[in-house]
Amino acid sequence: MTPDDILKGLYDETLVGNGPAVLDLTHQALSMEMAPGDLLFDALIPALEEVGARFERGDFFVPEMLIAGRAMAGSMEVLRPCSPTPACRPSASSSWARSRATCTTSARTS
């Protein structure tokens, strides 16, 4: 699978709420050393924005929103340790590359 295939798959599977597929694609992406931010900003967040737009149009209802959110939440459990956040910024002695390497290693052993 190419990185574009993974991003498209993450978007599509999040949109329909297929949690196991989203989690599998997340692990595949990390094993290919794709950046967690790319997964979030190029697939997962746009999928939830589309879910919200469909809800506003009346095409989706609350259950579909919850199912899509749960699908993304599974991916976030894997991505959260890989992404520096305001609450957990890397120290001066660490680097983003080192945190990505740790994340990639842990994704392979999961």
Biopython code that builds the backbone (N, CA, C, O; Angstrom):
import numpy as np
from Bio.PDB.StructureBuilder import StructureBuilder

atoms = [
    (1, "MET", "N", (0.832, -1.192, 0.000)),
    (1, "MET", "CA", (0.000, 0.000, 0.000)),
    (1, "MET", "C", (0.868, 1.245, 0.000)),
    (1, "MET", "O", (1.898, 1.298, 0.672)),
    (2, "THR", "N", (0.448, 2.234, -0.751)),
    (2, "THR", "CA", (1.176, 3.497, -0.769)),
    (2, "THR", "C", (0.662, 4.396, 0.357)),
    (2, "THR", "O", (-0.427, 4.166, 0.884)),
    (3, "PRO", "N", (1.433, 5.412, 0.725)),
    (3, "PRO", "CA", (0.943, 6.356, 1.739)),
    (3, "PRO", "C", (-0.404, 6.989, 1.347)),
    (3, "PRO", "O", (-1.259, 7.197, 2.207)),
    (4, "ASP", "N", (-0.592, 7.291, 0.070)),
    (4, "ASP", "CA", (-1.870, 7.867, -0.358)),
    (4, "ASP", "C", (-3.022, 6.877, -0.168)),
    (4, "ASP", "O", (-4.129, 7.268, 0.204)),
    (5, "ASP", "N", (-2.754, 5.596, -0.423)),
    (5, "ASP", "CA", (-3.776, 4.566, -0.203)),
    (5, "ASP", "C", (-4.150, 4.496, 1.274)),
    (5, "ASP", "O", (-5.323, 4.356, 1.622)),
    (6, "ILE", "N", (-3.152, 4.593, 2.128)),
    (6, "ILE", "CA", (-3.411, 4.535, 3.568)),
    (6, "ILE", "C", (-4.230, 5.741, 4.007)),
    (6, "ILE", "O", (-5.185, 5.595, 4.769)),
    (7, "LEU", "N", (-3.867, 6.931, 3.533)),
    (7, "LEU", "CA", (-4.627, 8.131, 3.910)),
    (7, "LEU", "C", (-6.069, 8.039, 3.424)),
    (7, "LEU", "O", (-6.997, 8.381, 4.158)),
    (8, "LYS", "N", (-6.259, 7.580, 2.195)),
    (8, "LYS", "CA", (-7.616, 7.433, 1.665)),
    (8, "LYS", "C", (-8.388, 6.394, 2.461)),
    (8, "LYS", "O", (-9.563, 6.588, 2.773)),
    (9, "GLY", "N", (-7.723, 5.285, 2.789)),
    (9, "GLY", "CA", (-8.363, 4.253, 3.581)),
    (9, "GLY", "C", (-8.742, 4.740, 4.970)),
    (9, "GLY", "O", (-9.830, 4.445, 5.463)),
    (10, "LEU", "N", (-7.839, 5.490, 5.605)),
    (10, "LEU", "CA", (-8.151, 6.053, 6.919)),
    (10, "LEU", "C", (-9.362, 6.970, 6.847)),
    (10, "LEU", "O", (-10.245, 6.911, 7.702)),
    (11, "TYR", "N", (-9.402, 7.815, 5.828)),
    (11, "TYR", "CA", (-10.530, 8.730, 5.654)),
    (11, "TYR", "C", (-11.828, 7.932, 5.467)),
    (11, "TYR", "O", (-12.811, 8.158, 6.173)),
    (12, "ASP", "N", (-11.818, 7.007, 4.519)),
    (12, "ASP", "CA", (-13.029, 6.250, 4.196)),
    (12, "ASP", "C", (-13.507, 5.403, 5.367)),
    (12, "ASP", "O", (-14.699, 5.381, 5.674)),
    (13, "GLU", "N", (-12.593, 4.712, 6.016)),
    (13, "GLU", "CA", (-12.980, 3.813, 7.107)),
    (13, "GLU", "C", (-13.401, 4.580, 8.357)),
    (13, "GLU", "O", (-14.259, 4.111, 9.105)),
    (14, "THR", "N", (-12.814, 5.747, 8.597)),
    (14, "THR", "CA", (-13.260, 6.581, 9.713)),
    (14, "THR", "C", (-14.658, 7.092, 9.436)),
    (14, "THR", "O", (-15.509, 7.109, 10.325)),
    (15, "LEU", "N", (-14.892, 7.504, 8.210)),
    (15, "LEU", "CA", (-16.201, 8.031, 7.817)),
    (15, "LEU", "C", (-17.320, 7.025, 8.083)),
    (15, "LEU", "O", (-18.404, 7.415, 8.518)),
    (16, "VAL", "N", (-17.077, 5.748, 7.832)),
    (16, "VAL", "CA", (-18.108, 4.730, 8.042)),
    (16, "VAL", "C", (-18.007, 4.079, 9.423)),
    (16, "VAL", "O", (-18.829, 3.230, 9.770)),
    (17, "GLY", "N", (-17.000, 4.474, 10.214)),
    (17, "GLY", "CA", (-16.889, 3.979, 11.581)),
    (17, "GLY", "C", (-16.312, 2.587, 11.731)),
    (17, "GLY", "O", (-16.637, 1.881, 12.686)),
    (18, "ASN", "N", (-15.464, 2.184, 10.804)),
    (18, "ASN", "CA", (-14.847, 0.862, 10.871)),
    (18, "ASN", "C", (-13.580, 0.930, 11.730)),
    (18, "ASN", "O", (-12.470, 1.062, 11.215)),
    (19, "GLY", "N", (-13.770, 0.837, 13.041)),
    (19, "GLY", "CA", (-12.667, 0.972, 13.988)),
    (19, "GLY", "C", (-11.513, 0.004, 13.775)),
    (19, "GLY", "O", (-10.360, 0.435, 13.769)),
    (20, "PRO", "N", (-11.782, -1.301, 13.598)),
    (20, "PRO", "CA", (-10.658, -2.227, 13.394)),
    (20, "PRO", "C", (-9.823, -1.891, 12.150)),
    (20, "PRO", "O", (-8.598, -2.007, 12.176)),
    (21, "ALA", "N", (-10.479, -1.478, 11.071)),
    (21, "ALA", "CA", (-9.737, -1.122, 9.852)),
    (21, "ALA", "C", (-8.919, 0.149, 10.073)),
    (21, "ALA", "O", (-7.787, 0.250, 9.601)),
    (22, "VAL", "N", (-9.488, 1.116, 10.788)),
    (22, "VAL", "CA", (-8.762, 2.359, 11.074)),
    (22, "VAL", "C", (-7.529, 2.053, 11.909)),
    (22, "VAL", "O", (-6.452, 2.589, 11.647)),
    (23, "LEU", "N", (-7.675, 1.200, 12.905)),
    (23, "LEU", "CA", (-6.544, 0.844, 13.746)),
    (23, "LEU", "C", (-5.472, 0.104, 12.945)),
    (23, "LEU", "O", (-4.282, 0.377, 13.100)),
    (24, "ASP", "N", (-5.884, -0.815, 12.106)),
    (24, "ASP", "CA", (-4.941, -1.556, 11.266)),
    (24, "ASP", "C", (-4.191, -0.611, 10.323)),
    (24, "ASP", "O", (-2.973, -0.715, 10.177)),
    (25, "LEU", "N", (-4.913, 0.302, 9.691)),
    (25, "LEU", "CA", (-4.269, 1.260, 8.785)),
    (25, "LEU", "C", (-3.313, 2.177, 9.539)),
    (25, "LEU", "O", (-2.271, 2.559, 9.005)),
    (26, "THR", "N", (-3.656, 2.533, 10.767)),
    (26, "THR", "CA", (-2.773, 3.369, 11.579)),
    (26, "THR", "C", (-1.460, 2.639, 11.847)),
    (26, "THR", "O", (-0.382, 3.221, 11.722)),
    (27, "HIS", "N", (-1.554, 1.378, 12.212)),
    (27, "HIS", "CA", (-0.330, 0.593, 12.447)),
    (27, "HIS", "C", (0.486, 0.451, 11.165)),
    (27, "HIS", "O", (1.713, 0.546, 11.200)),
    (28, "GLN", "N", (-0.184, 0.225, 10.035)),
    (28, "GLN", "CA", (0.535, 0.129, 8.756)),
    (28, "GLN", "C", (1.262, 1.438, 8.450)),
    (28, "GLN", "O", (2.418, 1.434, 8.026)),
    (29, "ALA", "N", (0.574, 2.549, 8.668)),
    (29, "ALA", "CA", (1.176, 3.861, 8.384)),
    (29, "ALA", "C", (2.409, 4.092, 9.243)),
    (29, "ALA", "O", (3.433, 4.560, 8.747)),
    (30, "LEU", "N", (2.318, 3.769, 10.520)),
    (30, "LEU", "CA", (3.462, 3.974, 11.400)),
    (30, "LEU", "C", (4.609, 3.037, 11.048)),
    (30, "LEU", "O", (5.776, 3.407, 11.177)),
    (31, "SER", "N", (4.286, 1.828, 10.604)),
    (31, "SER", "CA", (5.360, 0.919, 10.202)),
    (31, "SER", "C", (6.054, 1.406, 8.936)),
    (31, "SER", "O", (7.204, 1.052, 8.677)),
    (32, "MET", "N", (5.350, 2.223, 8.144)),
    (32, "MET", "CA", (5.944, 2.829, 6.945)),
    (32, "MET", "C", (6.601, 4.165, 7.275)),
    (32, "MET", "O", (7.064, 4.877, 6.384)),
    (33, "GLU", "N", (6.635, 4.496, 8.565)),
    (33, "GLU", "CA", (7.230, 5.729, 9.068)),
    (33, "GLU", "C", (6.531, 6.984, 8.569)),
    (33, "GLU", "O", (7.170, 8.018, 8.372)),
    (34, "MET", "N", (5.209, 6.897, 8.363)),
    (34, "MET", "CA", (4.429, 8.089, 8.040)),
    (34, "MET", "C", (4.293, 8.916, 9.315)),
    (34, "MET", "O", (4.196, 8.364, 10.411)),
    (35, "ALA", "N", (4.287, 10.221, 9.170)),
    (35, "ALA", "CA", (4.197, 11.115, 10.321)),
    (35, "ALA", "C", (2.792, 11.080, 10.916)),
    (35, "ALA", "O", (1.807, 11.142, 10.180)),
    (36, "PRO", "N", (2.690, 10.982, 12.242)),
    (36, "PRO", "CA", (1.377, 10.990, 12.886)),
    (36, "PRO", "C", (0.547, 12.218, 12.514)),
    (36, "PRO", "O", (-0.670, 12.124, 12.356)),
    (37, "GLY", "N", (1.202, 13.362, 12.376)),
    (37, "GLY", "CA", (0.490, 14.578, 11.998)),
    (37, "GLY", "C", (-0.160, 14.466, 10.628)),
    (37, "GLY", "O", (-1.246, 15.000, 10.406)),
    (38, "ASP", "N", (0.505, 13.772, 9.709)),
    (38, "ASP", "CA", (-0.081, 13.567, 8.382)),
    (38, "ASP", "C", (-1.356, 12.743, 8.478)),
    (38, "ASP", "O", (-2.347, 13.037, 7.809)),
    (39, "LEU", "N", (-1.327, 11.706, 9.315)),
    (39, "LEU", "CA", (-2.512, 10.871, 9.481)),
    (39, "LEU", "C", (-3.666, 11.685, 10.052)),
    (39, "LEU", "O", (-4.810, 11.569, 9.612)),
    (40, "LEU", "N", (-3.341, 12.506, 11.036)),
    (40, "LEU", "CA", (-4.380, 13.332, 11.655)),
    (40, "LEU", "C", (-4.941, 14.371, 10.706)),
    (40, "LEU", "O", (-6.152, 14.442, 10.494)),
    (41, "PHE", "N", (-4.060, 15.178, 10.135)),
    (41, "PHE", "CA", (-4.507, 16.347, 9.379)),
    (41, "PHE", "C", (-4.898, 16.051, 7.935)),
    (41, "PHE", "O", (-5.603, 16.842, 7.309)),
    (42, "ASP", "N", (-4.448, 14.921, 7.405)),
    (42, "ASP", "CA", (-4.780, 14.598, 6.016)),
    (42, "ASP", "C", (-5.860, 13.528, 5.878)),
    (42, "ASP", "O", (-6.358, 13.294, 4.776)),
    (43, "ALA", "N", (-6.232, 12.869, 6.994)),
    (43, "ALA", "CA", (-7.229, 11.799, 6.886)),
    (43, "ALA", "C", (-8.243, 11.814, 8.023)),
    (43, "ALA", "O", (-9.444, 11.930, 7.775)),
    (44, "LEU", "N", (-7.783, 11.699, 9.258)),
    (44, "LEU", "CA", (-8.702, 11.519, 10.373)),
    (44, "LEU", "C", (-9.565, 12.753, 10.646)),
    (44, "LEU", "O", (-10.787, 12.645, 10.752)),
    (45, "ILE", "N", (-8.942, 13.907, 10.758)),
    (45, "ILE", "CA", (-9.713, 15.126, 11.032)),
    (45, "ILE", "C", (-10.635, 15.476, 9.867)),
    (45, "ILE", "O", (-11.797, 15.804, 10.107)),
    (46, "PRO", "N", (-10.171, 15.421, 8.610)),
    (46, "PRO", "CA", (-11.099, 15.677, 7.499)),
    (46, "PRO", "C", (-12.286, 14.709, 7.482)),
    (46, "PRO", "O", (-13.395, 15.099, 7.115)),
    (47, "ALA", "N", (-12.062, 13.454, 7.874)),
    (47, "ALA", "CA", (-13.172, 12.490, 7.915)),
    (47, "ALA", "C", (-14.208, 12.922, 8.942)),
    (47, "ALA", "O", (-15.407, 12.864, 8.670)),
    (48, "LEU", "N", (-13.763, 13.352, 10.117)),
    (48, "LEU", "CA", (-14.726, 13.795, 11.131)),
    (48, "LEU", "C", (-15.389, 15.107, 10.743)),
    (48, "LEU", "O", (-16.543, 15.345, 11.101)),
    (49, "GLU", "N", (-14.678, 15.960, 10.019)),
    (49, "GLU", "CA", (-15.316, 17.186, 9.509)),
    (49, "GLU", "C", (-16.430, 16.831, 8.531)),
    (49, "GLU", "O", (-17.484, 17.467, 8.532)),
    (50, "GLU", "N", (-16.204, 15.821, 7.700)),
    (50, "GLU", "CA", (-17.234, 15.365, 6.764)),
    (50, "GLU", "C", (-18.415, 14.751, 7.522)),
    (50, "GLU", "O", (-19.567, 14.951, 7.138)),
    (51, "VAL", "N", (-18.135, 14.015, 8.584)),
    (51, "VAL", "CA", (-19.206, 13.468, 9.416)),
    (51, "VAL", "C", (-20.057, 14.614, 9.969)),
    (51, "VAL", "O", (-21.286, 14.544, 9.955)),
    (52, "GLY", "N", (-19.406, 15.655, 10.447)),
    (52, "GLY", "CA", (-20.131, 16.822, 10.962)),
    (52, "GLY", "C", (-20.963, 17.499, 9.888)),
    (52, "GLY", "O", (-22.098, 17.903, 10.140)),
    (53, "ALA", "N", (-20.403, 17.623, 8.690)),
    (53, "ALA", "CA", (-21.150, 18.242, 7.588)),
    (53, "ALA", "C", (-22.361, 17.396, 7.215)),
    (53, "ALA", "O", (-23.434, 17.931, 6.935)),
    (54, "ARG", "N", (-22.195, 16.093, 7.212)),
    (54, "ARG", "CA", (-23.329, 15.213, 6.893)),
    (54, "ARG", "C", (-24.387, 15.275, 7.985)),
    (54, "ARG", "O", (-25.581, 15.176, 7.702)),
    (55, "PHE", "N", (-23.956, 15.437, 9.225)),
    (55, "PHE", "CA", (-24.908, 15.602, 10.326)),
    (55, "PHE", "C", (-25.707, 16.896, 10.147)),
    (55, "PHE", "O", (-26.926, 16.914, 10.323)),
    (56, "GLU", "N", (-25.012, 17.967, 9.796)),
    (56, "GLU", "CA", (-25.696, 19.252, 9.584)),
    (56, "GLU", "C", (-26.697, 19.186, 8.445)),
    (56, "GLU", "O", (-27.740, 19.838, 8.498)),
    (57, "ARG", "N", (-26.391, 18.399, 7.406)),
    (57, "ARG", "CA", (-27.311, 18.252, 6.276)),
    (57, "ARG", "C", (-28.454, 17.283, 6.576)),
    (57, "ARG", "O", (-29.422, 17.208, 5.820)),
    (58, "GLY", "N", (-28.342, 16.552, 7.665)),
    (58, "GLY", "CA", (-29.362, 15.579, 8.006)),
    (58, "GLY", "C", (-29.120, 14.211, 7.395)),
    (58, "GLY", "O", (-29.989, 13.341, 7.456)),
    (59, "ASP", "N", (-27.937, 14.011, 6.802)),
    (59, "ASP", "CA", (-27.602, 12.714, 6.210)),
    (59, "ASP", "C", (-27.108, 11.721, 7.262)),
    (59, "ASP", "O", (-27.309, 10.514, 7.122)),
    (60, "PHE", "N", (-26.464, 12.225, 8.312)),
    (60, "PHE", "CA", (-25.985, 11.405, 9.418)),
    (60, "PHE", "C", (-26.728, 11.828, 10.671)),
    (60, "PHE", "O", (-27.208, 12.956, 10.784)),
    (61, "PHE", "N", (-26.809, 10.904, 11.599)),
    (61, "PHE", "CA", (-27.454, 11.185, 12.874)),
    (61, "PHE", "C", (-26.452, 10.921, 13.991)),
    (61, "PHE", "O", (-25.318, 10.520, 13.728)),
    (62, "VAL", "N", (-26.863, 11.143, 15.228)),
    (62, "VAL", "CA", (-25.946, 11.020, 16.356)),
    (62, "VAL", "C", (-25.236, 9.662, 16.389)),
    (62, "VAL", "O", (-24.028, 9.632, 16.622)),
    (63, "PRO", "N", (-25.927, 8.542, 16.167)),
    (63, "PRO", "CA", (-25.194, 7.263, 16.215)),
    (63, "PRO", "C", (-24.034, 7.185, 15.222)),
    (63, "PRO", "O", (-22.967, 6.671, 15.559)),
    (64, "GLU", "N", (-24.229, 7.684, 14.016)),
    (64, "GLU", "CA", (-23.142, 7.669, 13.022)),
    (64, "GLU", "C", (-21.974, 8.542, 13.474)),
    (64, "GLU", "O", (-20.812, 8.200, 13.253)),
    (65, "MET", "N", (-22.291, 9.672, 14.109)),
    (65, "MET", "CA", (-21.230, 10.540, 14.615)),
    (65, "MET", "C", (-20.431, 9.822, 15.703)),
    (65, "MET", "O", (-19.201, 9.876, 15.714)),
    (66, "LEU", "N", (-21.134, 9.152, 16.613)),
    (66, "LEU", "CA", (-20.455, 8.443, 17.698)),
    (66, "LEU", "C", (-19.600, 7.295, 17.174)),
    (66, "LEU", "O", (-18.483, 7.081, 17.645)),
    (67, "ILE", "N", (-20.118, 6.571, 16.215)),
    (67, "ILE", "CA", (-19.371, 5.439, 15.657)),
    (67, "ILE", "C", (-18.099, 5.924, 14.967)),
    (67, "ILE", "O", (-17.037, 5.324, 15.136)),
    (68, "ALA", "N", (-18.196, 6.999, 14.195)),
    (68, "ALA", "CA", (-17.007, 7.556, 13.529)),
    (68, "ALA", "C", (-16.010, 8.073, 14.561)),
    (68, "ALA", "O", (-14.803, 7.882, 14.411)),
    (69, "GLY", "N", (-16.510, 8.724, 15.602)),
    (69, "GLY", "CA", (-15.633, 9.225, 16.660)),
    (69, "GLY", "C", (-14.899, 8.104, 17.371)),
    (69, "GLY", "O", (-13.717, 8.232, 17.690)),
    (70, "ARG", "N", (-15.599, 7.003, 17.618)),
    (70, "ARG", "CA", (-14.955, 5.850, 18.262)),
    (70, "ARG", "C", (-13.897, 5.226, 17.353)),
    (70, "ARG", "O", (-12.855, 4.773, 17.826)),
    (71, "ALA", "N", (-14.166, 5.206, 16.068)),
    (71, "ALA", "CA", (-13.171, 4.669, 15.127)),
    (71, "ALA", "C", (-11.900, 5.502, 15.177)),
    (71, "ALA", "O", (-10.795, 4.960, 15.182)),
    (72, "MET", "N", (-12.059, 6.822, 15.214)),
    (72, "MET", "CA", (-10.893, 7.697, 15.289)),
    (72, "MET", "C", (-10.202, 7.572, 16.644)),
    (72, "MET", "O", (-8.976, 7.648, 16.721)),
    (73, "ALA", "N", (-10.976, 7.382, 17.711)),
    (73, "ALA", "CA", (-10.398, 7.283, 19.055)),
    (73, "ALA", "C", (-9.422, 6.110, 19.155)),
    (73, "ALA", "O", (-8.396, 6.211, 19.827)),
    (74, "GLY", "N", (-9.738, 5.005, 18.491)),
    (74, "GLY", "CA", (-8.822, 3.870, 18.505)),
    (74, "GLY", "C", (-7.481, 4.221, 17.883)),
    (74, "GLY", "O", (-6.428, 3.825, 18.381)),
    (75, "SER", "N", (-7.533, 4.961, 16.801)),
    (75, "SER", "CA", (-6.310, 5.407, 16.143)),
    (75, "SER", "C", (-5.547, 6.383, 17.040)),
    (75, "SER", "O", (-4.319, 6.343, 17.111)),
    (76, "MET", "N", (-6.277, 7.244, 17.710)),
    (76, "MET", "CA", (-5.632, 8.243, 18.571)),
    (76, "MET", "C", (-4.897, 7.601, 19.740)),
    (76, "MET", "O", (-3.885, 8.132, 20.197)),
    (77, "GLU", "N", (-5.389, 6.468, 20.231)),
    (77, "GLU", "CA", (-4.689, 5.766, 21.309)),
    (77, "GLU", "C", (-3.288, 5.351, 20.863)),
    (77, "GLU", "O", (-2.356, 5.317, 21.666)),
    (78, "VAL", "N", (-3.152, 5.037, 19.585)),
    (78, "VAL", "CA", (-1.853, 4.651, 19.038)),
    (78, "VAL", "C", (-1.026, 5.898, 18.712)),
    (78, "VAL", "O", (0.181, 5.926, 18.949)),
    (79, "LEU", "N", (-1.679, 6.926, 18.167)),
    (79, "LEU", "CA", (-0.951, 8.114, 17.725)),
    (79, "LEU", "C", (-0.552, 9.050, 18.862)),
    (79, "LEU", "O", (0.468, 9.732, 18.764)),
    (80, "ARG", "N", (-1.326, 9.095, 19.923)),
    (80, "ARG", "CA", (-1.067, 10.047, 21.006)),
    (80, "ARG", "C", (0.357, 9.951, 21.541)),
    (80, "ARG", "O", (1.002, 10.989, 21.687)),
    (81, "PRO", "N", (0.884, 8.769, 21.839)),
    (81, "PRO", "CA", (2.268, 8.710, 22.327)),
    (81, "PRO", "C", (3.298, 9.131, 21.279)),
    (81, "PRO", "O", (4.437, 9.445, 21.623)),
    (82, "CYS", "N", (2.909, 9.138, 20.021)),
    (82, "CYS", "CA", (3.837, 9.476, 18.942)),
    (82, "CYS", "C", (3.903, 10.970, 18.658)),
    (82, "CYS", "O", (4.834, 11.438, 18.002)),
    (83, "SER", "N", (2.925, 11.716, 19.145)),
    (83, "SER", "CA", (2.811, 13.125, 18.794)),
    (83, "SER", "C", (3.130, 14.006, 19.983)),
    (83, "SER", "O", (2.555, 13.828, 21.057)),
    (84, "PRO", "N", (4.039, 14.954, 19.810)),
    (84, "PRO", "CA", (4.272, 15.895, 20.898)),
    (84, "PRO", "C", (3.044, 16.792, 21.056)),
    (84, "PRO", "O", (2.559, 17.361, 20.078)),
    (85, "THR", "N", (2.551, 16.915, 22.268)),
    (85, "THR", "CA", (1.380, 17.741, 22.548)),
    (85, "THR", "C", (1.768, 18.836, 23.515)),
    (85, "THR", "O", (2.818, 18.745, 24.151)),
    (86, "PRO", "N", (0.946, 19.876, 23.648)),
    (86, "PRO", "CA", (1.278, 20.942, 24.597)),
    (86, "PRO", "C", (1.478, 20.416, 26.014)),
    (86, "PRO", "O", (2.308, 20.945, 26.754)),
    (87, "ALA", "N", (0.733, 19.385, 26.403)),
    (87, "ALA", "CA", (0.861, 18.846, 27.754)),
    (87, "ALA", "C", (2.098, 17.963, 27.898)),
    (87, "ALA", "O", (2.530, 17.679, 29.015)),
    (88, "CYS", "N", (2.657, 17.539, 26.798)),
    (88, "CYS", "CA", (3.785, 16.599, 26.846)),
    (88, "CYS", "C", (4.793, 16.951, 25.760)),
    (88, "CYS", "O", (5.017, 16.163, 24.841)),
    (89, "ARG", "N", (5.392, 18.110, 25.858)),
    (89, "ARG", "CA", (6.381, 18.539, 24.877)),
    (89, "ARG", "C", (7.698, 17.813, 25.116)),
    (89, "ARG", "O", (8.040, 17.497, 26.256)),
    (90, "PRO", "N", (8.433, 17.549, 24.046)),
    (90, "PRO", "CA", (9.747, 16.920, 24.225)),
    (90, "PRO", "C", (10.671, 17.832, 25.027)),
    (90, "PRO", "O", (10.616, 19.055, 24.895)),
    (91, "SER", "N", (11.503, 17.239, 25.842)),
    (91, "SER", "CA", (12.455, 18.034, 26.610)),
    (91, "SER", "C", (13.540, 18.558, 25.679)),
    (91, "SER", "O", (13.621, 18.161, 24.517)),
    (92, "ALA", "N", (14.356, 19.439, 26.193)),
    (92, "ALA", "CA", (15.412, 20.044, 25.377)),
    (92, "ALA", "C", (16.385, 18.986, 24.853)),
    (92, "ALA", "O", (16.991, 19.169, 23.797)),
    (93, "SER", "N", (16.537, 17.881, 25.586)),
    (93, "SER", "CA", (17.492, 16.857, 25.157)),
    (93, "SER", "C", (16.890, 15.839, 24.193)),
    (93, "SER", "O", (17.609, 15.003, 23.645)),
    (94, "SER", "N", (15.568, 15.906, 23.981)),
    (94, "SER", "CA", (14.962, 14.942, 23.063)),
    (94, "SER", "C", (14.625, 15.623, 21.747)),
    (94, "SER", "O", (14.690, 16.846, 21.627)),
    (95, "SER", "N", (14.267, 14.816, 20.771)),
    (95, "SER", "CA", (13.921, 15.376, 19.480)),
    (95, "SER", "C", (12.692, 14.683, 18.924)),
    (95, "SER", "O", (12.344, 13.578, 19.341)),
    (96, "TRP", "N", (12.042, 15.339, 17.984)),
    (96, "TRP", "CA", (10.869, 14.761, 17.331)),
    (96, "TRP", "C", (11.254, 13.458, 16.633)),
    (96, "TRP", "O", (10.486, 12.495, 16.652)),
    (97, "ALA", "N", (12.417, 13.421, 16.027)),
    (97, "ALA", "CA", (12.849, 12.209, 15.328)),
    (97, "ALA", "C", (12.967, 11.045, 16.298)),
    (97, "ALA", "O", (12.580, 9.922, 15.973)),
    (98, "ARG", "N", (13.501, 11.306, 17.492)),
    (98, "ARG", "CA", (13.644, 10.243, 18.472)),
    (98, "ARG", "C", (12.266, 9.752, 18.922)),
    (98, "ARG", "O", (12.069, 8.548, 19.087)),
    (99, "SER", "N", (11.305, 10.669, 19.124)),
    (99, "SER", "CA", (9.972, 10.251, 19.547)),
    (99, "SER", "C", (9.290, 9.465, 18.432)),
    (99, "SER", "O", (8.547, 8.525, 18.715)),
    (100, "ARG", "N", (9.525, 9.831, 17.163)),
    (100, "ARG", "CA", (8.963, 9.065, 16.043)),
    (100, "ARG", "C", (9.573, 7.676, 15.993)),
    (100, "ARG", "O", (8.876, 6.695, 15.738)),
    (101, "ALA", "N", (10.870, 7.593, 16.235)),
    (101, "ALA", "CA", (11.520, 6.280, 16.205)),
    (101, "ALA", "C", (10.951, 5.383, 17.305)),
    (101, "ALA", "O", (10.717, 4.196, 17.080)),
    (102, "THR", "N", (10.729, 5.946, 18.485)),
    (102, "THR", "CA", (10.143, 5.184, 19.593)),
    (102, "THR", "C", (8.740, 4.729, 19.220)),
    (102, "THR", "O", (8.358, 3.583, 19.457)),
    (103, "CYS", "N", (7.997, 5.626, 18.644)),
    (103, "CYS", "CA", (6.630, 5.312, 18.256)),
    (103, "CYS", "C", (6.609, 4.210, 17.206)),
    (103, "CYS", "O", (5.834, 3.261, 17.324)),
    (104, "THR", "N", (7.428, 4.319, 16.207)),
    (104, "THR", "CA", (7.471, 3.334, 15.147)),
    (104, "THR", "C", (7.844, 1.967, 15.699)),
    (104, "THR", "O", (7.285, 0.950, 15.290)),
    (105, "THR", "N", (8.798, 1.948, 16.634)),
    (105, "THR", "CA", (9.197, 0.697, 17.247)),
    (105, "THR", "C", (8.063, 0.102, 18.044)),
    (105, "THR", "O", (7.804, -1.098, 17.950)),
    (106, "SER", "N", (7.367, 0.934, 18.843)),
    (106, "SER", "CA", (6.265, 0.408, 19.652)),
    (106, "SER", "C", (5.107, -0.039, 18.768)),
    (106, "SER", "O", (4.394, -0.975, 19.129)),
    (107, "ALA", "N", (4.901, 0.594, 17.635)),
    (107, "ALA", "CA", (3.815, 0.200, 16.730)),
    (107, "ALA", "C", (4.097, -1.175, 16.144)),
    (107, "ALA", "O", (3.173, -1.952, 15.905)),
    (108, "ARG", "N", (5.356, -1.475, 15.916)),
    (108, "ARG", "CA", (5.700, -2.779, 15.341)),
    (108, "ARG", "C", (5.527, -3.906, 16.348)),
    (108, "ARG", "O", (5.248, -5.047, 15.980)),
    (109, "THR", "N", (5.699, -3.568, 17.636)),
    (109, "THR", "CA", (5.596, -4.611, 18.657)),
    (109, "THR", "C", (4.182, -4.776, 19.175)),
    (109, "THR", "O", (3.913, -5.716, 19.923)),
    (110, "SER", "N", (3.270, -3.890, 18.802)),
    (110, "SER", "CA", (1.874, -3.971, 19.282)),
    (110, "SER", "C", (1.111, -5.014, 18.561)),
    (110, "SER", "O", (-0.072, -5.215, 18.838)),
]
sb = StructureBuilder()
sb.init_structure("model")
sb.init_model(0)
sb.init_chain("A")
sb.init_seg("    ")
for serial, (resi, resn, name, xyz) in enumerate(atoms, 1):
    if name == "N":
        sb.init_residue(resn, " ", resi, " ")
    sb.init_atom(name, np.array(xyz, "f"), 0.0, 1.0, " ", f" {name:<3s}", serial, name[0])
structure = sb.get_structure()
